[in-house]
Amino acid sequence: MNTPLSWIKEMVPELDCSPAEYMDAMTLSGTKAESVEYFDENLDKIIVGKINKLEQHPDADKLVICQVQVDEAGKEVQIVTGAPNVFEGAVVPVVLDGGKVACDHSGNRTAGGFEIKAGKLRGVDSYGMMCSIDELGRDKTYYPEADEEGLYIFNKIEGGSELKLGSDALEALGLRDALVEYEVTSNRVDCFGIEGIAREAAATFRKEFKPPVIKETGNSEKAEDYISVEIKDNDLCKRFVARVVKNVKIAPSPLWMQRRLSSVGIRPINNIVDITNYVMTEMSQPMHAYDLSTIEDRKIIVERAAKGEKFTTLDGEERELDDTVLLIKDGKKAVGIAGIMGGENSKINDNLNTVLLEAACFDGTNIRLSSKKVGLRTDASGKFEKGLHPNTALLAMNRACQLIEEIGAGEVVGGVVDVYPVKEGDRTVEFDLDACNRLLGTDISREEAAEYFKRLEIKINDDGKTVTVPYFRQDLLRNADIAEELARFFGYDKIPTTLPSGESTAGGETLQMEIEGKARALAEQFGFCEGMTFSFESPKVFEKLLLPEDAKERETIKIMNPLGEDYSIMRTQIVNGMLTSLGTNSARRNKNVRLYEISNIYLAKKLPLEDYPEEKKQFCLGMYGEGDFFVLKGVVEEFLYKVGMKKLPSYKAQAGKTFLHPGRQADIIYDGEPVGYLGEVHPLVQETYGISERAYIANIDLSKICEKADFSVKYEGIAKFPSVVRDISLIMSKSLTAGEIEEVIRTNGGNILESLGLFDIYEGERIGADKKSMAYSITFRNKEKTLEDAEITAVMENILKGLEHIGAVLRS
């Protein structure tokens, strides 16, 4: 945001400070002034002069000798010039001997400018220089009345011929000014206009704020006889104000308006367009002007575009829209994209007679998204997307109509068409001065607070616990915001240094963080190195993992703006990244590789996506080289034990993972619920990923572990009574698993079963080709007394009966 200091001082007339003082004070009060451009930089000793007499130079056809009057007393100096537009009686800017200009005759600039000294030109004395607009550091954008070549002639502007000779030419040209650039935060939408900055300046310097007085305008006719307005999408358009101007006279806008627009980087076009831009700059309210003769049925309708609808904007570009973009339409066609740009079919031209003016309030979020979709960002969209208040629309409209009448650009029709479906009243905000002082570490009294609020146009209500904030301060929503206002005008530099107060609380990790820490520590203890892979994947990974077409993992979230096809979806499994990493290490001939990763997978609740996806944290282990299925199984069981899951997990063979070996995979079951899986990588998948050796994968769903983990510690005393150990050797079918055997033993072991362990497996011809022998050591203990043989025998009989039931018998 840029503002000329002169424009600010017009609204704060008592403001009397240098640009440097202004910038410092504004920055300290919260409106950060970034930089300043001095219009009179490198300009010195430049006065108003008048050419009284011209003579041809005796030795140069293109030079003339001028006698220039430089004060009211009649003093003249002789100046030689080659300017083609000089004439007797011309009033011009004159730089005297020892003065400075911004550039030389060739337009070259240098730091510090160019000093002008008395000298001779082709043998004739010259005691100064008459200036062109370039030599004053400006161009025709700022001074359109200036000649393309030659001197700047004051006679071409109103009152130029009557300027006091010898007076400050820079003052007459409006160059005793400075352009201040601010860094305005997006929540301060009021400060994206001159009025907002001027309000801040008035509050900062404790001066009276005097905005332009908006006078009633319009003839005896009624605007509703010319135009009607209907808003069909109230959620996207809060207010729409329309007025009509007839007998329009398209012409250049006044010089003062052109210079002000140019100073903030807006190119003057014509009086009507310039007024809409001027009001937008002044009040931060975009406006638009339509040729009323192009508005079919004299009707304006505000509604969403049709999907795929095409519209040509003022810049001549055809743009494709969708049903989220808001359009301004007449009775038969679209005439503008709301809040962004008008249409080529209703633009202002030099032959129009009647203008329809629009000032509206559109939804900021929708304007920002629409601007991105149509690929067009304008000054208007930049302001709308920050969220304007509906009240500004009518004020800006009446201000524009007032300017039209003042400069004679047309005849304003009386009345206004104002569609405001849901009126927004004053906002009341909680106010607790004690809480504000505690937050700031200050001791601001209620009287001081009231004085600050008066400068900010904030009213303390009778209850003393709330304040009413002005409509233009949409950033004030809660007590903390009010505290910030107090801090700004109390002075950030005056806030004392204090120690923090309040209750101290013990910090700590969340349960999930603690579990992840245990997982990392354990994995690294067993020689696993951490890997990190992308959450973005390619749809091709499903074929690599041999997943069927109906696999749940294929229900992926597609990325709207992917880096490429290989990164176009969010992953629904973590295995691809692990196998890719193992394959990379194998290709580089790294031996005995062990990797782990803790990352999220992203599961859509519904497709197409309507809500945030479910993010599930996974703990994946992968390895090849030393170790096998059972080594990995041991790491998994140790992890479960470390996170307080004291029961041994069980395993269900045939986990149904297509990327794992069909005979060497299992689900990990805890408390009857699967919490992960492990197994050997399928040979075809192993080959696809370029892994040269048998590889093993384990994956644990940490979201389920969080539900079952228990880090509480319960003390148990040292056993006082001896244990009894019984060994049994069983013969069974090879199809029976150790997990099934151990489950039966635990189920039938009762309260005195302390532990069991497998210590031998035998397969051979002596017991049959389809049989195997498994030997277990079972430990019993009673914590309250010494065990008797009868107790142990009864429990052993129950265990053996249970084993016989599943086909395991004592080996003879």
Salt bridges, closest charged atoms under 4 A:
GLU10 OE1 - ARG260 NH2 2.66
GLU34 OE2 - LYS32 NZ 3.24
GLU37 OE2 - ARG138 NH2 3.20
ASP40 OD2 - ARG176 NH1 2.88
GLU55 OE2 - LYS53 NZ 3.75
ASP125 OD1 - LYS120 NZ 2.71
GLU135 OE2 - HIS105 ND1 3.36
GLU145 OE2 - ARG259 NH2 2.11
ASP147 OD1 - LYS156 NZ 2.23
ASP168 OD2 - ARG176 NE 2.73
GLU183 OE1 - LYS32 NZ 3.64
ASP190 OD2 - ARG188 NH2 2.86
GLU195 OE1 - ARG199 NH2 3.92
GLU200 OE2 - ARG188 NH2 2.95
GLU200 OE1 - ARG488 NH1 2.60
GLU221 OE1 - LYS246 NZ 2.52
ASP233 OD1 - ARG304 NH1 2.51
ASP235 OD2 - ARG304 NH2 3.14
GLU282 OE1 - ARG399 NE 2.73
GLU296 OE2 - LYS333 NZ 3.97
GLU303 OE1 - LYS232 NZ 3.68
GLU303 OE2 - LYS329 NZ 3.26
ASP315 OD2 - ARG319 NH2 2.56
ASP322 OD2 - LYS373 NZ 3.66
ASP330 OD2 - LYS333 NZ 2.50
GLU385 OE2 - ARG377 NH2 2.31
ASP418 OD2 - ARG239 NH2 2.47
GLU424 OE2 - LYS238 NZ 3.56
GLU424 OE1 - HIS389 NE2 3.60
GLU451 OE1 - ARG455 NH1 3.09
GLU457 OE2 - ARG199 NE 3.33
ASP475 OD1 - ARG188 NE 3.99
ASP475 OD2 - ARG473 NH2 2.84
ASP481 OD2 - ARG478 NH1 3.61
GLU485 OE2 - ARG473 NH2 3.01
GLU485 OE1 - ARG488 NH2 2.69
GLU516 OE1 - ARG520 NH1 3.85
GLU516 OE2 - LYS617 NZ 3.94
GLU530 OE2 - ARG520 NE 3.50
GLU543 OE2 - ARG554 NH2 3.05
GLU549 OE2 - ARG554 NH2 3.96
GLU555 OE1 - LYS552 NZ 3.37
GLU597 OE2 - ARG571 NH2 3.52
GLU610 OE2 - LYS606 NZ 3.74
ASP611 OD2 - LYS605 NZ 3.66
GLU614 OE2 - LYS616 NZ 3.91
GLU637 OE2 - LYS633 NZ 3.16
GLU638 OE2 - LYS642 NZ 3.96
ASP671 OD1 - LYS647 NZ 2.97
GLU673 OE1 - LYS708 NZ 3.09
GLU680 OE1 - ARG664 NH1 3.14
GLU680 OE2 - ARG694 NE 3.49
GLU716 OE1 - LYS783 NZ 3.87
GLU742 OE1 - ARG746 NH1 3.90
GLU754 OE2 - ARG781 NE 2.72
GLU763 OE1 - LYS734 NZ 3.56
GLU791 OE2 - LYS785 NZ 3.60
